[in-house]
Amino acid sequence: MKNFKYILSILLLILIYIPSYSQGGPPATPIDGGLSLLLIAGGAYGLKKLNDSRK
């Protein structure tokens, strides 16, 4: 009986999720120059910290 309740709750969540997602979904996040520079700077900082920890 516990397994049946688990499967039923998963199916119910899937049935609720699919129609709500088809209403347009979340807006896309633009990746412009500022965000790209922030990602590059974060990667460089991480590589520097990794290199410093190995020394």
C-alpha positions as CSV (number, residue, x, y, z in Angstrom):
1,M,0.0,0.0,0.0
2,K,2.9,2.3,0.7
3,N,4.3,1.8,-2.7
4,F,0.9,2.6,-4.3
5,K,0.8,5.9,-2.4
6,Y,4.3,6.8,-3.5
7,I,3.5,6.0,-7.2
8,L,0.2,7.9,-7.0
9,S,1.9,11.0,-5.5
10,I,4.6,11.0,-8.3
11,L,2.0,10.7,-11.0
12,L,-0.1,13.5,-9.4
13,L,3.0,15.8,-9.3
14,I,3.8,15.0,-12.9
15,L,0.3,15.7,-14.0
16,I,0.4,19.1,-12.2
17,Y,3.8,20.0,-13.5
18,I,3.3,19.4,-17.2
19,P,0.4,21.8,-17.7
20,S,2.0,24.5,-15.6
21,Y,5.2,24.3,-17.6
22,S,3.4,24.5,-20.9
23,Q,2.0,27.9,-20.1
24,G,5.2,29.5,-21.4
25,G,7.9,28.4,-19.1
26,P,10.4,30.6,-17.4
27,P,11.8,33.6,-19.3
28,A,15.2,33.0,-20.9
29,T,18.1,34.7,-19.2
30,P,20.2,36.8,-21.7
31,I,23.9,36.1,-21.5
32,D,25.3,39.5,-22.4
33,G,28.8,41.0,-21.9
34,G,28.6,41.6,-18.2
35,L,27.5,38.1,-17.3
36,S,30.1,36.6,-19.6
37,L,32.9,38.7,-18.0
38,L,31.7,37.6,-14.6
39,L,31.8,33.9,-15.5
40,I,35.3,34.3,-17.0
41,A,36.6,36.2,-13.9
42,G,35.1,33.5,-11.6
43,G,36.8,30.7,-13.6
44,A,40.1,32.5,-13.6
45,Y,39.8,33.1,-9.8
46,G,39.0,29.4,-9.3
47,L,42.0,28.3,-11.4
48,K,44.3,30.7,-9.4
49,K,43.0,29.3,-6.1
50,L,43.5,25.7,-7.4
51,N,47.0,26.5,-8.6
52,D,47.9,28.2,-5.2
53,S,46.6,25.2,-3.2
54,R,48.8,22.8,-5.2
55,K,51.9,24.8,-4.3
